[in-house]
Structures are given as structure tokens and as C-alpha cells.
Amino acid sequence: MAQALVLEERGKLSLREIALDDTLGPDDVRIAIHTVGICGSDVHYYTHGAIGPFVVREPMVLGHEASGVVTAVGERVKTLRIGDRVCMEPGIPDPLSRAARLGQYNIDPAVRFWATPPVHGCLTPTVVHPAAYTFKLPDHVSFAEGAMVEPLTVGVHACVKAKIQPGDVCLVTGAGPIGIMTALSALASGASQVFISDFSAPKLAIAGRYANIVPINLAAAKPAERIAAQCGEGWGVDVTFEASGFESAYQDALDCTRPGGRLVLVGMPPEKIAFDIVAAQSKELSIETIFRYAHVYDRAIALIASGSIDLKPLISGSFPLSEGIAAFGRAAEGRPEDVKLQITL
């Protein structure tokens, strides 16, 4: 039995002991969890009890953005040692699946992803995880930064799909955690400037502290007008990342992307939306989609370690596990000044 932060049912959390499988296989490592980030999906399960077809039908441990210390290794593990500081990629695919064999393991229909019903998450003192999806942290990368690698990889994966060229000008629609991290990933990938749009002045202010990120407050300005002033009338940004999931943002993305530019769909709308296909065709836009990430954990860790991406300003608060329920209560409030809240064990 292990103490954990458990979502009992929609709207009900408890901190209690729960039976979890901690069998150490030959290719696994056991990890003492240190820091776990609260993701928007965790909050959505807490407040709504479901995300699409994934429905919480029985108690589930939350959390999938984590860092910790290796405490035991399986007999076939050669890449990690006891005492290593690590972060973990939370999705475990079937290595023999057709998707995995194509190199797209993130879209394996059978992937087991932490804190996605019915799979338990990592808001518990100890977890067992495959060594292949466990990554050593450099000594100067903190546990807090290590727990930010998971959301950062979404932005890094989006930039890989975008095929950013040196000097590209980009737009990110949505200044939530993923939007800001996508903007930072774009700059680290060679973009010269990134516009970021949102209605939240506090989040835009946080994003605007970074060099070469230009905030656009949607309550005061239209992105197309701001971008035309920079890029030229009738032109636009080279790459747009839609990271909000709001219907109005898709029209902004079409209006602001230059002819022959690239559009990457990162955010997930809660409902089906109308999308002007002819507007995209008339510009011959290249459209990419992403689902989580694949093969980018090493890249994300290297960007943090090199100083190319600084995530520390995005950590808005840290709570001990004993205050985990209160932390989720604050996350559910959606305070505009909060970007990422974390829980330490």
C-alpha cells in the first residue's frame, strides 16, 4: 500500500493509501518521486470526470509530469543507476505495435499513459517505470525543471513538426503553459521572433518577459493587424502554432500565416469547430497536427541544460503532498497569474 493523491470520483480528491503494482521487471527502474506538475488534464479529470472517451470509473492516482531519484534497477537495465536523478516520459506504448514500428509510438492506440483512465498516475512516493522511458537529468537541472520536461516536449515536438527555419517569425495563439513553452521552443529552434496572443493580461505579461516574445492582448488588438505591421500587408508569419483550442483562434491562425506558411495544430478544442478549408487552400498552407510527443525528451532536456530554454519563471507555486488537495483547488480556480503549479513529495 502506498499513500497517493487519489481522484475518487468527479470533484472528490483524497490523500490516502492505495494498492499499486510496484513489481520491478528486468527492464524497469523504481523511482522515488520528488516533484509532480499539475497538468490541465489532471484538473479536467478532477472537475469533469472525463476527457473525451477517457472516463474516470474507479479511483485513480493523478499526475504525469514528474521527476525523482532511481532507487532500484532491473537486472537488464544498463543505462541508469541507483541515485540517478531522472524525469519520466509517462506514455508506455507496445514496442511491437504498428505505430511504434513506424516510429510514431505516441499514437499507439494501446499506449498506457499515466493518469489516463484506467492507468494510475505518479502522485505517490514511488513508481516503477520502464528504463527506456526514464531520462537522466544533468546535475544542474533541478527537480522542478525536470518535472517541466513533459509539457515542454509538447512544444518541442510541435516545432519539430513545423520544420522551423533560422530566422522564421512565428505566432502562438494561446498563452497557457503549452503556448508559452511552444513559443520558447520556437525561439530555441531558430525563430527570430514569436508573437503570442491571448485575452489573459497576466499570462501575456509572463510571456513578454522573455526576449523576442511579443504579446498581443486580444482584448485590445487584432493579431492580423499587429502582424501585418511587422511582416507586411498581405503577408504574415512563417509558422503559426494554434495552442488554445478556442474556435476564434483558428481564424486568427488562417489570417496571420503567410502564403505557403505552416500551421501546426497543438490545442485540442472541446467541441468540433468550423474551419475555413478554402482559406487554407488559397494560401497553400502546410498543416500539421500533434498528439503529445515522440522522440523529443532528450532534445527538451538538452535545451533546458544548455540554458536555451529557461522554465523557472513559469513555476508559479509549489505545495507539499500533504497540501495536494488544496493545490488542485487552486489549479481549478484558473488564476490568471498561474502558469504551472507543482507538488513535492
BELCOR-V469737 format. One record per run of one state. SS is the DSSP state (~ for helix, > for strand, _ for the rest). FROM is the first residue (numbers start at 1). LEN is the number of residues. If there is no record, write none. Layout:
BEGIN
[[SS FROM LEN] [SS FROM LEN]]
END
This chain:
BEGIN
[[_ 1 1] [> 2 8] [_ 10 2] [> 12 7] [_ 19 9] [> 28 10] [_ 38 2] [~ 40 9] [_ 49 1] [> 50 2] [_ 52 2] [> 54 2] [_ 56 4] [> 60 2] [_ 62 3] [> 65 9] [_ 74 11] [> 85 4] [_ 89 2] [> 91 2] [_ 93 5] [~ 98 4] [_ 102 3] [~ 105 3] [_ 108 4] [> 112 2] [_ 114 2] [> 116 1] [_ 117 2] [> 119 1] [_ 120 4] [> 124 1] [_ 125 1] [> 126 5] [~ 131 3] [> 134 3] [_ 137 6] [~ 143 4] [_ 147 2] [~ 149 14] [_ 163 6] [> 169 5] [_ 174 3] [~ 177 12] [_ 189 4] [> 193 6] [_ 199 2] [~ 201 8] [_ 209 4] [> 213 5] [_ 218 5] [~ 223 9] [_ 232 5] [> 237 6] [_ 243 4] [~ 247 10] [> 257 9] [_ 266 11] [~ 277 6] [_ 283 3] [> 286 4] [_ 290 7] [~ 297 10] [_ 307 5] [~ 312 3] [> 315 6] [~ 321 13] [_ 334 6] [> 340 5] [_ 345 1]]
END
